[in-house]
Amino acid sequence: MNIFLGIDSGSVSTKVICLSPSAELTDWVYLPTAGDPLNTLRLALRQLQSRLPESTGVLGVAVTGSARELVAETVGADMLKNEISSQAKAAAHLIPEVKTVIEIGGQDSKLILLENGFVVDFAMNTICAAGTGSFLEHQSRRLDLSLEEMGQLAQLSQNPIELKGRCTVFVESDMIHFQQTGSSRPDIVYGLCKALARNYLNDLGLHKEIRQPVVFQGGVARNPAMKKAFEEELGFSLIVPPRPEITGAWGVALLLRQDTNINTTAKPTNFRGFETPFLREKV
């Protein structure tokens, strides 16, 4: 069996996927980065190696994500791509007619506009936490809820609160006020989801035409309440692909496969192996 490896090394999570020569997703690992991208990658590669047949050959390795340069140099990557290109490629592969990609990760968010599978415009937020997954994660901890519980609870909301602040500090102040005045937890939680969707659209969506079909990617897309919040704000349905949290790694592997298929004189992979010596045990 031969595979392409796609790696998305983010500030919050690390994703590694296996892609067959026929573009089939065959295996993946998703781990919290925990401030240590190289050690987390070591763990992810070890998990994959333990599950792959011994005869597996690696045709190439592609890397994306905020720590892509460090990781690419360490593992011996054959391709290095930005997150916009990677997310766009995954969306176009999964939903060929896609026009817009909403992608929300732990520490940043992206809006990508496509035409015939090619990126024609994009916007990215790496500064304001109120439009990212960390916003929900922080508030879930304050409410003593897991992110999964938060998503389930939000769907029970009958009268969601309206959080008018755009900064996380003011949103938190508003939330405390609603808690003290007796608002229910489902209404508070769904109000938070709606606030994130509004902040995203008011920031990244400003002066952008969001056209259908819209694909919702990133870890936040796993929260059904967030999908509902965006749909209420936009007035139409969103498509959440299978495994939306790994689309960055998926997309960069697809880009490598495409490049390898086009370039018939491609060199052998630079991959240093699943037990790369630079990936030392964490002390």
C-alpha positions, 0 to 999 in steps of 0.5 A: 500500500502506498500513501500520501501524508498530509499534515496540518500543524496548528496552534490548537490541534495537529492533524495527520491524514493518509491519502491513497493514490486514488484520493481516498482518505484511509486514516487520520489522527487528530491530537491537541498541539498543547504548545509542542508541535513537534512532540505532538507530531511525533505522537501522531506519526507513531499512532499512524505507523502502528496502524499501517501495514509494514509494507506501506510506502510513503509517496510524499508528505505535504504540510500546512498550518501555523507551524508548517515551516518548522514541521516541514523542515523536521519531517522532510516535506515535499510540499509546503502550502498555506491554509487558504490553498489547503482548505480550498482544495479540500472543499472543492474536492468534496463539493466541486460546485462550492462557491464559499468556504467558512472555516473556523479553527481554534485560533483563526478563521477564514472566508474563502471565495471560489470560482470553478474550484479556484480561489478568487478572494479570501479574508483571514482573521488571526487577531480577534478571538471573538470569531474563533473556536477559542472563544467558545472553548473559553466560555464553555470552561466558564460554564463548566461544559465540554464543547460537545455538551455545549453544542447539545445544550444550545439546540434546546434554546427557546429564546437565545440571549443577544450579546451585542459586544464584539470583543471577548471581554465585553461579550463575557461581561454581557454573559455574566449579566444574563446569568445574573438575571436568570437566563437559561443555560441553553439560551446563554450558550446559543446566544454565544454561538450566534454572537460568534457567527455575527462577529465572523460575518461582520468581520470577514464577511464585510464587503464580501458576497457569500454565495451558495453552496457554502461549505463549513469547515474547521473544528467548530463545524462539528458543533451543530449549534454553530451550523444552525447559527450561521444558517439563521444569520445567512438565511440558507443552509450550509454543507458540513463535510465529513470530518471537517476538523481535518480538511486542512491536512486533507487538502494539502495532501490532495495538492501534493497528489495533484502535483505528483500526478502532473509532474511525471518526473517527480523526485523521490520523497524527502520524508525522513520516516515515521521515526524522524530522529529530530522528533525526540521524546519530550523531556 
